[in-house]
Amino acid sequence: MNSGITKSALILSLLGLSGTLFAQDLNSDTTKRFDKKNFRTWSIGLNGGMLTHHTPFNNRSRTNGDWHTPQESWGYGGYIKKQIVPGFGIQADFLAGKVKGLRSNALAPGSAQDNSSFQTRIDWSAAVSLNFTVANLSLNQERNILSPYVTGGAGYMSYSPNVVNTPVGFSRGYDEDWFIPIGAGLKISVSKGLNIDLGYTVNFMRTSEFDGVAGTYNDKFSYAHAGVEIALGKKGTSQLQNFSAIAAVRQESAAESAELRRALSTSEQNRLRDQEQYAKDLGDDDMDGVANKFDKCPGTPANTVVDGAGCPLKVPAPVIKEKVVITEADRKVVGEAISNLEFALGKATIKAKSYPTLNRVASLLVEKNFSLKLAGHTDNTGSMAVNLRLSKDRAEAVKAYLVSQGANPSTIEATGYGPNQPIATNKTAKGRQKNRRVEFSLF
């Protein structure tokens, strides 16, 4: 009897096992990669710079507004910002300082005009602005180094103008009014949590008396500044405004590709190792009908009668060739064993309820020295490789049980046919149930 495992069944079963292990390893390694990503969305900024009443929007026909000559002075400010998406945020701005100018345009050129001036102290100002940042679309750089931006909003301030040698001017304290800040700038990323902020803002006042002179047009002043922006949040996480989702996806894809290659290489090594071990365990080097893995007496001479553990029988039974007569009672014993045979779902494990009828078959084989062919069959559910392996394993399981009950392993042949020999249609549940069977053939 040929009890070796065919090469095709061995290769197909190993491929199925390797594929399962590979999928499990890949799933466990990539689980965290697609977790929710955290970003720093809150930040604070501090800056200082130059305040002046001159802006690019001053009316040139009136010689630079109400005052002819601008005079720069220091100012300082800050903000708190919440980044909503990479290209858009909302910030609260604060500003203080003094705005100065010389030579009132209300006076004729000369010494009187030369000696005139104004100084407006910004006691406090607060504004809410929308910040639009040019989104990071880099393919390779996850953190943007240069981030241009524009801002626009509305604010309210308290200011105190004071004029010198200007008859049409006035000095008073703590006026309050609305203004509109419009700005642009550039942020330079130093690290994940720190940016250098360079910006320029023009503030459009809702009054013409900001500079101490009630002119025809509303006043304006500008603020050119440099400062730092400090991101708040968990250390090591990226700022949302600097983040490139495109570059991040590209880097994650590259990492996953490298991981897939490593997993494939490992899977192939494991497959070769398992194939070698599988062939060694289930081979039958001494050809006694018992696999190496279960053979407790390896290397028995050829044609030696052995028990289920592969060890020689102490008193070998004489081989008597005589005509085999199979009675109806014998067929009934086998038929009951077939009808009562049940396995665990999708496995080759025999259920305990099948043992009594299988015991009678084992006794029949021992008593009458019959030979038995076991043929395992499945329905067409699942892959061909899985069905071939399952049908073979189930036939081998029945053989192993009969041998454990005293049957001679050399008189039992176990074969698996998978779904290739159906006895009913596979299109119905009833038909598929009939096709899942192990046939017993006495001879």
VENGIFEN-V880731 format. One record per pair of residues at least 12 apart in sequence whose ideal C-beta (glycine too) atoms are under 10 Angstrom apart, sorted by the first residue. I is the first residue (numbers start at 1). J is the second residue. If there is no record, write none. Layout:
I;J, I;J
//
This chain:
1;289, 1;371, 1;373, 1;409, 1;410, 1;411, 1;412, 1;413, 1;414, 2;284, 2;287, 2;289, 2;413, 2;415, 3;282, 3;284, 3;287, 3;288, 3;289, 3;290, 3;291, 3;396, 3;399, 3;409, 3;410, 3;412, 3;413, 3;414, 4;279, 4;282, 4;283, 4;284, 4;287, 4;291, 5;278, 5;279, 5;282, 5;283, 5;284, 5;291, 5;389, 5;392, 5;396, 5;416, 6;388, 6;392, 6;415, 6;416, 7;279, 8;385, 8;388, 9;385, 9;388, 9;389, 9;391, 9;392, 9;393, 9;416, 9;418, 10;275, 10;278, 10;279, 10;282, 10;389, 11;271, 11;275, 11;385, 12;383, 12;384, 12;385, 12;386, 12;387, 12;388, 12;389, 13;274, 13;275, 13;278, 13;385, 13;386, 13;388, 13;389, 13;390, 13;392, 13;393, 14;270, 14;271, 14;272, 14;274, 14;275, 14;278, 14;279, 14;385, 14;389, 15;271, 15;275, 15;383, 15;385, 16;382, 16;383, 16;385, 16;386, 16;389, 17;270, 17;271, 17;274, 17;275, 17;278, 17;389, 18;267, 18;268, 18;270, 18;271, 18;272, 18;274, 18;275, 19;267, 19;271, 19;385, 21;263, 21;266, 21;267, 21;270, 21;271, 21;274, 22;260, 22;263, 22;264, 22;266, 22;267, 22;268, 22;270, 22;271, 23;263, 23;267, 25;259, 25;262, 25;263, 25;266, 25;267, 25;270, 26;256, 26;259, 26;260, 26;263, 26;264, 26;267, 29;256, 29;259, 29;260, 29;262, 29;263, 30;252, 30;255, 30;256, 30;259, 30;260, 30;263, 33;252, 33;255, 33;256, 33;259, 34;252, 34;256, 37;237, 37;238, 37;240, 37;243, 37;245, 37;248, 38;233, 38;234, 38;236, 38;237, 38;238, 38;240, 39;83, 39;86, 39;231, 39;233, 39;234, 39;237, 39;238, 39;239, 39;240, 39;241, 39;242, 39;243, 40;83, 40;192, 40;193, 40;230, 40;231, 40;232, 40;233, 40;234, 40;235, 40;236, 40;237, 40;238, 40;239, 40;240, 40;241, 40;242, 40;243, 41;81, 41;82, 41;83, 41;84, 41;85, 41;89, 41;231, 41;232, 41;233, 41;237, 41;239, 41;240, 41;241, 42;80, 42;81, 42;82, 42;83, 42;89, 42;230, 42;231, 42;232, 42;233, 42;239, 42;240, 43;79, 43;80, 43;81, 43;82, 43;83, 43;89, 43;91, 43;193, 43;194, 43;195, 43;197, 43;229, 43;230, 43;231, 43;232, 43;233, 43;239, 43;240, 43;241, 44;78, 44;79, 44;80, 44;81, 44;91, 44;228, 44;229, 44;230, 44;231, 44;232, 45;77, 45;78, 45;79, 45;80, 45;81, 45;91, 45;93, 45;94, 45;187, 45;195, 45;197, 45;199, 45;225, 45;227, 45;228, 45;229, 45;230, 46;76, 46;77, 46;78, 46;79, 46;94, 46;197, 46;225, 46;227, 46;228, 46;229, 46;230, 47;75, 47;76, 47;77, 47;78, 47;79, 47;93, 47;95, 47;185, 47;197, 47;198, 47;199, 47;223, 47;224, 47;225, 47;226, 47;227, 47;228, 47;229, 48;74, 48;75, 48;76, 48;77, 48;78, 48;97, 48;223, 48;225, 48;226, 48;227, 49;72, 49;74, 49;75, 49;76, 49;77, 49;97, 49;198, 49;199, 49;200, 49;201, 49;222, 49;223, 49;224, 49;225, 49;226, 49;227, 50;70, 50;72, 50;73, 50;74, 50;75, 50;97, 50;200, 50;222, 50;223, 50;224, 50;225, 50;226, 51;70, 51;71, 51;72, 51;73, 51;74, 51;75, 51;76, 51;77, 51;95, 51;96, 51;97, 51;98, 51;99, 51;100, 51;120, 51;122, 51;203, 51;221, 51;222, 51;223, 51;224, 51;225, 52;70, 52;71, 52;72, 52;73, 52;75, 52;99, 52;100, 52;101, 52;221, 52;222, 52;223, 52;224, 53;65, 53;66, 53;67, 53;69, 53;70, 53;71, 53;72, 53;99, 53;100, 53;101, 53;102, 53;118, 53;120, 53;210, 53;211, 53;219, 53;220, 53;221, 53;222, 54;67, 54;69, 54;70, 54;71, 54;72, 54;99, 54;101, 54;220, 54;221, 54;222, 55;70, 55;182, 55;200, 55;201, 55;202, 55;203, 55;204, 55;219, 55;220, 55;221, 55;222, 55;223, 56;200, 56;202, 56;220, 56;222, 57;182, 57;202, 57;204, 57;217, 57;220, 57;222, 58;70, 58;202, 58;217, 58;219, 58;220, 58;221, 58;222, 59;215, 59;216, 59;217, 59;220, 62;105, 62;215, 62;216, 62;217, 63;103, 63;105, 64;101, 64;103, 64;105, 65;101, 65;105, 65;208, 65;211, 65;213, 65;215, 65;216, 65;217, 65;218, 65;219, 65;220, 65;221, 66;101, 66;104, 66;105, 66;106, 66;118, 66;163, 66;166, 66;168, 66;169, 66;208, 66;209, 66;210, 66;211, 66;212, 66;213, 66;214, 66;215, 66;216, 66;217, 66;219, 67;100, 67;101, 67;102, 67;103, 67;104, 67;105, 67;106, 67;116, 67;117, 67;118, 67;163, 67;166, 67;169, 67;211, 67;212, 67;213, 67;215, 67;219, 68;101, 68;102, 68;103, 68;104, 68;105, 68;107, 68;109, 68;113, 68;114, 68;116, 69;100, 69;101, 69;102, 69;103, 69;104, 69;105, 69;113, 69;114, 69;117, 70;99, 70;100, 70;101, 70;102, 70;103, 70;221, 70;222, 71;98, 71;99, 71;100, 71;101, 71;102, 71;103, 71;117, 71;118, 71;119, 72;99, 72;100, 72;222, 72;224, 73;97, 73;98, 73;99, 73;100, 73;101, 73;119, 73;121, 74;97, 74;98, 75;95, 75;96, 75;97, 75;98, 75;99, 75;122, 75;221, 75;223, 75;224, 75;225, 76;94, 76;95, 76;96, 76;97, 76;223, 76;225, 76;227, 77;93, 77;94, 77;95, 77;96, 77;97, 77;122, 77;125, 77;127, 77;199, 77;201, 77;223, 77;225, 77;227, 78;91, 78;92, 78;93, 78;94, 78;95, 78;96, 78;227, 78;229, 79;91, 79;92, 79;93, 79;94, 79;95, 79;127, 79;128, 79;129, 79;131, 79;151, 79;197, 79;227, 79;229, 80;92, 80;93, 80;94, 80;232, 81;93, 81;129, 81;131, 81;151, 81;229, 81;231, 81;232, 81;241, 82;131, 82;240, 83;131, 83;133, 83;231, 83;239, 83;240, 83;241, 83;242, 83;243, 84;130, 84;131, 84;240, 84;241, 85;133, 85;135, 85;240, 85;241, 86;133, 86;134, 86;135, 86;136, 86;137, 86;144, 86;147, 86;239, 86;240, 86;241, 86;242, 86;243, 86;244, 86;245, 87;131, 87;132, 87;133, 87;134, 87;135, 87;136, 87;137, 87;147, 87;149, 87;240, 87;241, 88;130, 88;131, 88;132, 88;133, 88;135, 88;240, 88;241, 89;129, 89;130, 89;131, 89;132, 89;133, 89;149, 89;151, 89;240, 89;241, 90;128, 90;129, 90;130, 90;131, 90;153, 91;127, 91;128, 91;129, 91;130, 91;131, 91;151, 91;153, 92;126, 92;127, 92;128, 92;129, 92;153, 92;155, 93;125, 93;126, 93;127, 93;128, 93;129, 93;131, 93;151, 93;153, 93;155, 93;181, 93;183, 93;201, 93;223, 94;124, 94;125, 94;126, 94;127, 94;155, 95;122, 95;124, 95;125, 95;126, 95;127, 95;155, 95;157, 95;179, 95;181, 95;201, 95;203, 95;223, 95;225, 96;121, 96;122, 96;123, 96;124, 96;125, 96;157, 97;120, 97;121, 97;122, 97;125, 97;221, 97;223, 98;119, 98;120, 98;121, 98;122, 98;159, 98;160, 98;162, 99;118, 99;119, 99;120, 99;121, 99;122, 99;159, 99;161, 99;203, 99;210, 99;211, 99;219, 99;221, 99;222, 99;223, 100;117, 100;118, 100;119, 100;120, 100;121, 100;162, 100;211, 100;221, 101;116, 101;117, 101;118, 101;119, 101;120, 101;163, 101;211, 101;212, 101;213, 101;221, 102;114, 102;115, 102;116, 102;117, 102;118, 102;164, 103;115, 103;116, 103;117, 103;166, 104;116, 104;117, 104;118, 104;163, 104;164, 104;165, 104;166, 104;167, 104;168, 104;169, 104;211, 104;212, 104;213, 105;168, 105;213, 105;215, 106;166, 106;167, 106;168, 106;169, 106;213, 106;214, 106;215, 107;165, 107;166, 107;167, 107;168, 107;169, 111;165, 112;165, 112;166, 112;167, 113;165, 113;166, 114;165, 115;164, 115;165, 115;166, 116;163, 116;164, 116;165, 116;166, 116;167, 116;168, 116;169, 116;213, 117;162, 117;163, 117;164, 117;165, 117;166, 117;169, 117;212, 118;161, 118;162, 118;163, 118;164, 118;166, 118;169, 118;170, 118;171, 118;210, 118;211, 118;212, 118;213, 119;160, 119;161, 119;162, 119;163, 119;164, 119;171, 119;211, 119;212, 120;159, 120;160, 120;161, 120;162, 120;163, 120;171, 120;175, 120;205, 120;209, 120;210, 120;211, 120;212, 120;219, 120;221, 121;158, 121;159, 121;160, 121;161, 121;162, 121;173, 121;174, 122;157, 122;158, 122;159, 122;160, 122;203, 122;210, 122;221, 122;223, 123;157, 123;158, 123;159, 123;160, 123;173, 123;174, 123;175, 123;176, 124;156, 124;157, 124;158, 124;159, 124;176, 125;155, 125;156, 125;157, 125;158, 125;159, 125;176, 125;179, 125;181, 125;203, 126;155, 126;156, 126;157, 126;158, 127;151, 127;152, 127;153, 127;154, 127;155, 127;156, 127;157, 127;178, 127;179, 127;180, 127;181, 127;201, 127;203, 128;153, 128;154, 128;155, 128;156, 128;181, 129;150, 129;151, 129;152, 129;153, 129;154, 129;155, 129;180, 129;181, 129;182, 129;183, 129;201, 130;150, 130;151, 130;152, 130;153, 130;154, 131;149, 131;150, 131;151, 131;152, 131;153, 131;183, 131;185, 131;241, 132;148, 132;149, 132;150, 132;151, 132;152, 132;184, 133;147, 133;148, 133;149, 133;150, 133;151, 133;185, 133;187, 133;240, 133;241, 133;242, 134;146, 134;147, 134;148, 134;149, 134;150, 134;186, 134;241, 135;147, 135;241, 135;242, 135;243, 135;244, 135;245, 135;246, 136;189, 136;240, 136;241, 136;242, 136;243, 136;244, 136;245, 136;246, 136;247, 136;248, 137;244, 137;245, 137;246, 137;247, 138;244, 138;246, 138;247, 138;250, 139;244, 139;246, 139;247, 139;249, 139;250, 140;244, 140;246, 140;247, 140;250, 140;251, 141;242, 141;244, 141;246, 141;247, 142;238, 142;242, 142;243, 142;244, 142;245, 142;246, 142;247, 142;248, 142;249, 142;250, 142;251, 143;189, 143;191, 143;192, 143;238, 143;239, 143;242, 143;243, 143;244, 143;247, 143;248, 144;187, 144;188, 144;189, 144;195, 144;238, 144;239, 144;241, 144;242, 144;243, 144;244, 144;247, 145;187, 145;188, 145;189, 145;190, 145;195, 145;242, 146;186, 146;187, 146;188, 146;189, 146;242, 147;185, 147;186, 147;187, 147;188, 147;189, 147;195, 147;197, 147;229, 147;239, 147;241, 147;242, 148;184, 148;185, 148;186, 148;187, 149;183, 149;184, 149;185, 149;186, 149;187, 149;197, 149;199, 149;241, 150;182, 150;183, 150;184, 150;185, 150;199, 151;181, 151;182, 151;183, 151;184, 151;185, 151;199, 151;201, 152;180, 152;181, 152;182, 152;183, 152;184, 152;201, 153;179, 153;180, 153;181, 153;182, 153;183, 154;178, 154;179, 154;180, 154;181, 154;204, 154;206, 155;177, 155;178, 155;179, 155;180, 155;181, 155;203, 156;176, 156;177, 156;178, 156;179, 156;206, 157;175, 157;176, 157;177, 157;178, 157;179, 157;203, 157;205, 157;210, 158;173, 158;174, 158;175, 158;176, 158;177, 159;172, 159;173, 159;174, 159;175, 159;176, 159;177, 159;179, 159;205, 159;207, 159;209, 159;210, 159;211, 159;221, 160;172, 160;173, 160;174, 160;175, 160;212, 161;173, 161;175, 161;209, 161;210, 161;211, 161;212, 161;213, 161;219, 162;212, 163;211, 163;212, 163;213, 164;212, 166;211, 166;212, 166;213, 168;212, 168;213, 168;214, 168;215, 169;209, 169;211, 169;212, 169;213, 169;214, 170;209, 170;212, 170;213, 170;214, 171;212, 172;209, 172;212, 175;207, 175;209, 175;210, 176;207, 177;205, 177;206, 177;207, 177;209, 177;210, 177;218, 177;219, 178;204, 178;205, 178;206, 178;207, 179;203, 179;204, 179;205, 179;206, 179;207, 179;210, 179;218, 179;219, 179;220, 179;221, 180;202, 180;203, 180;204, 180;205, 180;206, 180;218, 180;220, 181;201, 181;202, 181;203, 181;204, 181;223, 182;200, 182;201, 182;202, 182;203, 182;204, 182;220, 183;199, 183;200, 183;201, 183;202, 183;203, 183;222, 183;223, 183;224, 183;225, 184;198, 184;199, 184;200, 184;201, 184;202, 185;197, 185;198, 185;199, 185;200, 185;201, 185;224, 185;225, 185;226, 185;227, 186;198, 186;199, 186;200, 187;199, 187;227, 187;228, 187;229, 187;239, 187;241, 187;242, 188;229, 189;229, 189;231, 189;238, 189;239, 189;241, 189;242, 190;228, 190;229, 191;231, 191;239, 192;231, 192;233, 192;235, 192;236, 192;237, 192;238, 192;239, 192;242, 192;243, 193;229, 193;230, 193;231, 193;232, 193;233, 193;234, 193;235, 193;236, 193;237, 193;238, 193;239, 194;228, 194;229, 194;230, 194;231, 194;239, 195;227, 195;228, 195;229, 195;230, 195;231, 195;239, 195;241, 195;242, 196;226, 196;227, 196;228, 196;229, 197;225, 197;226, 197;227, 197;228, 197;229, 198;224, 198;225, 198;226, 198;227, 199;223, 199;224, 199;225, 199;226, 199;227, 200;222, 200;223, 200;224, 200;225, 201;221, 201;222, 201;223, 201;224, 201;225, 202;220, 202;221, 202;222, 202;223, 203;219, 203;220, 203;221, 203;222, 203;223, 204;218, 204;219, 204;220, 204;221, 205;217, 205;218, 205;219, 205;220, 205;221, 206;218, 206;219, 207;219, 229;241, 277;293, 278;293, 279;292, 280;292, 280;293, 281;293, 281;294, 282;294, 282;396, 283;295, 284;298, 284;310, 285;298, 285;299, 285;300, 286;298, 286;299, 286;300, 286;301, 286;302, 286;304, 286;306, 286;310, 287;300, 287;301, 287;302, 287;303, 287;304, 288;300, 288;301, 288;302, 288;303, 288;304, 288;305, 288;306, 288;307, 288;310, 288;311, 288;312, 288;409, 288;410, 289;305, 289;306, 289;308, 289;310, 289;399, 289;403, 289;408, 289;409, 289;410, 289;411, 289;412, 289;413, 290;306, 290;307, 290;308, 290;309, 290;310, 290;311, 290;400, 290;403, 290;409, 290;410, 291;310, 291;396, 291;400, 292;310, 294;308, 294;309, 294;310, 294;400, 294;403, 295;309, 295;310, 295;311, 296;308, 296;309, 296;310, 296;311, 297;309, 297;310, 297;311, 297;312, 298;310, 298;311, 300;312, 303;319, 303;410, 304;316, 304;410, 305;317, 305;319, 305;408, 305;409, 305;410, 306;403, 306;408, 306;409, 306;410, 307;403, 307;404, 307;406, 307;408, 307;409, 308;399, 308;400, 308;401, 308;402, 308;403, 308;404, 308;405, 308;406, 308;407, 308;408, 308;409, 309;403, 309;404, 310;409, 313;408, 317;366, 317;369, 317;408, 319;369, 320;369, 321;369, 322;369, 324;368, 324;369, 324;370, 324;371, 324;442, 324;443, 325;368, 325;370, 326;364, 326;368, 326;370, 326;442, 326;443, 327;368, 329;364, 330;361, 330;364, 330;367, 330;368, 330;370, 330;442, 331;440, 331;442, 332;360, 333;357, 333;360, 333;361, 333;363, 333;364, 333;440, 333;442, 334;357, 334;360, 334;361, 334;364, 334;370, 334;372, 334;439, 334;440, 334;441, 334;442, 335;357, 335;440, 336;356, 336;357, 336;358, 336;360, 336;361, 337;354, 337;356, 337;357, 337;358, 337;359, 337;360, 337;361, 337;362, 337;364, 337;398, 337;402, 337;438, 337;440, 338;354, 338;357, 338;361, 338;437, 338;438, 338;439, 338;440, 339;354, 339;357, 339;437, 340;353, 340;354, 340;355, 340;356, 340;357, 340;358, 341;353, 341;354, 341;357, 341;358, 341;361, 341;394, 341;398, 341;437, 341;438, 341;440, 342;354, 342;436, 343;376, 343;390, 343;393, 343;394, 343;397, 343;398, 343;436, 343;438, 346;381, 346;382, 346;386, 346;390, 347;390, 347;393, 347;394, 347;397, 348;376, 348;389, 348;390, 348;391, 348;392, 348;393, 348;394, 348;395, 348;396, 348;397, 348;398, 348;400, 348;416, 349;393, 349;394, 349;397, 350;394, 350;397, 350;398, 350;400, 350;401, 350;438, 354;398, 354;401, 355;401, 355;405, 358;398, 358;401, 358;402, 358;404, 358;405, 358;407, 358;440, 359;401, 359;402, 359;405, 359;406, 360;405, 361;398, 361;401, 361;402, 361;405, 361;407, 361;440, 361;442, 362;401, 362;402, 362;403, 362;404, 362;405, 362;406, 362;407, 362;412, 363;402, 363;405, 363;406, 363;407, 364;402, 364;407, 364;442, 365;402, 365;403, 365;405, 365;406, 365;407, 365;408, 365;411, 365;412, 365;442, 366;402, 366;405, 366;406, 366;407, 366;408, 366;411, 368;442, 369;408, 369;411, 370;407, 370;408, 370;411, 370;412, 370;442, 370;443, 371;408, 371;410, 371;411, 371;412, 371;413, 371;441, 371;442, 371;443, 372;398, 372;399, 372;402, 372;407, 372;408, 372;411, 372;412, 372;413, 372;414, 372;440, 372;441, 372;442, 372;443, 373;395, 373;411, 373;412, 373;413, 373;414, 373;415, 373;439, 373;440, 373;441, 373;442, 373;443, 374;394, 374;395, 374;396, 374;397, 374;398, 374;399, 374;402, 374;412, 374;413, 374;414, 374;415, 374;416, 374;438, 374;439, 374;440, 374;441, 375;391, 375;395, 375;413, 375;414, 375;415, 375;416, 375;417, 375;421, 375;437, 375;438, 375;439, 375;440, 375;441, 376;388, 376;389, 376;390, 376;391, 376;392, 376;393, 376;394, 376;395, 376;396, 376;397, 376;398, 376;414, 376;415, 376;416, 376;417, 376;418, 376;436, 376;437, 376;438, 376;439, 377;390, 377;391, 377;394, 377;395, 377;415, 377;416, 377;417, 377;418, 377;419, 377;420, 377;421, 377;422, 377;423, 377;434, 377;435, 377;436, 377;437, 377;438, 377;439, 378;390, 378;391, 378;394, 378;416, 378;417, 378;418, 378;419, 378;420, 378;421, 378;422, 378;426, 378;432, 378;435, 378;436, 378;437, 379;418, 379;419, 379;422, 379;424, 379;425, 379;426, 379;429, 379;431, 379;432, 379;433, 379;434, 379;435, 379;436, 379;437, 380;418, 380;419, 380;420, 380;422, 380;426, 380;427, 380;432, 380;435, 381;419, 381;426, 381;432, 381;435, 381;436, 382;418, 382;419, 383;418, 384;418, 384;419, 384;420, 385;418, 386;418, 387;416, 387;417, 387;418, 387;419, 387;420, 387;436, 388;416, 388;417, 388;418, 388;419, 388;420, 389;416, 389;418, 390;416, 390;418, 390;419, 390;436, 391;414, 391;415, 391;416, 391;417, 391;418, 391;419, 391;420, 391;421, 391;436, 391;437, 391;438, 392;414, 392;415, 392;416, 392;417, 392;418, 393;414, 393;416, 394;414, 394;416, 394;436, 394;437, 394;438, 395;412, 395;413, 395;414, 395;415, 395;416, 395;417, 395;438, 395;439, 396;412, 396;414, 396;415, 396;416, 397;414, 397;438, 398;412, 398;414, 398;438, 398;440, 399;412, 399;413, 399;414, 399;438, 400;412, 400;414, 402;414, 402;440, 411;443, 413;441, 413;443, 414;438, 415;439, 416;438, 417;439, 419;432, 419;435, 419;436, 421;435, 421;437, 421;439, 422;434, 422;435, 422;436, 422;437, 423;435, 423;437, 423;439, 424;437
//
